[in-house]
């Protein structure tokens, strides 16, 4: 995973939700995005419910994970 890009989008630490990875500059756990998507909600609903997270942040996290997954399995990202 691109560590520089990762740091632009995600942060964690004892002062941030007990080390839970959150969207940078927010208290919103990254896991919430996946919970919404797994539950059948679309990105718009997530963004409406968590207005401190920008569309760019949410798409960026999804893109980071897509690239990491495809790289791990040797598929062109």
C-alpha positions as CSV (number, residue, x, y, z in Angstrom):
1,X,0.0,0.0,0.0
2,X,1.3,3.5,-0.8
3,X,2.3,4.6,2.7
4,X,2.3,8.3,1.8
5,X,-1.2,8.1,0.3
6,X,-2.3,6.0,3.3
7,X,-1.1,8.7,5.7
8,X,-3.1,11.4,3.8
9,X,-6.3,9.4,4.2
10,X,-6.1,7.3,7.4
11,X,-4.8,8.0,10.9
12,X,-4.8,6.1,14.1
13,X,-3.4,6.4,17.6
14,X,-4.4,6.2,21.2
15,X,-5.9,9.7,21.0
16,X,-8.0,8.6,18.0
17,X,-10.7,6.1,19.0
18,X,-8.2,3.8,20.9
19,X,-6.0,3.1,17.8
20,X,-8.9,2.4,15.5
21,X,-8.1,3.6,12.0
22,X,-10.2,6.6,11.2
23,X,-10.5,9.0,8.3
24,X,-7.8,11.7,8.8
25,X,-9.1,14.7,10.6
26,X,-12.3,12.9,11.8
27,X,-13.4,10.5,14.5
28,X,-15.1,8.3,11.9
29,X,-13.7,4.7,11.8
30,X,-12.8,3.4,8.4
31,X,-14.8,0.3,9.3
32,X,-18.0,2.3,9.2
33,X,-17.6,2.8,5.5
34,X,-17.3,-1.0,4.9
35,X,-20.2,-1.6,7.3
36,X,-22.4,0.7,5.2
37,X,-21.4,-0.9,1.9
38,X,-21.8,-4.4,3.3
39,X,-25.2,-3.5,4.6
40,X,-26.3,-2.5,1.1
41,X,-26.1,1.3,1.6
42,X,-24.5,3.3,-1.1
43,X,-21.7,5.8,-0.7
44,X,-24.1,8.8,-0.7
45,X,-25.9,7.5,2.4
46,X,-22.5,7.0,4.2
47,X,-21.4,10.5,3.3
48,X,-24.7,12.0,4.4
49,X,-24.5,10.3,7.7
50,X,-20.8,11.2,8.3
51,X,-20.5,14.8,6.9
52,X,-16.9,15.1,8.2
53,X,-15.7,12.5,5.7
54,X,-15.3,13.9,2.2
55,X,-16.1,12.0,-1.0
56,X,-12.4,12.2,-1.9
57,X,-11.4,10.5,1.4
58,X,-13.9,7.7,1.0
59,X,-13.0,7.0,-2.6
60,X,-9.3,7.3,-1.8
61,X,-9.6,4.6,0.9
62,X,-11.5,2.3,-1.4
63,X,-8.9,2.9,-4.1
64,X,-6.0,2.2,-1.8
65,X,-7.5,-1.1,-0.8
66,X,-8.3,-2.0,-4.4
67,X,-4.7,-1.4,-5.4
68,X,-3.4,-3.4,-2.5
69,X,-5.7,-6.3,-3.2
70,X,-4.9,-6.5,-6.9
71,X,-1.2,-6.1,-6.3
72,X,-1.2,-8.9,-3.7
73,X,-2.8,-11.2,-6.3
74,X,-0.6,-10.1,-9.1
75,X,-3.4,-8.4,-11.1
76,X,-2.7,-5.1,-12.9
77,X,-4.2,-2.4,-10.8
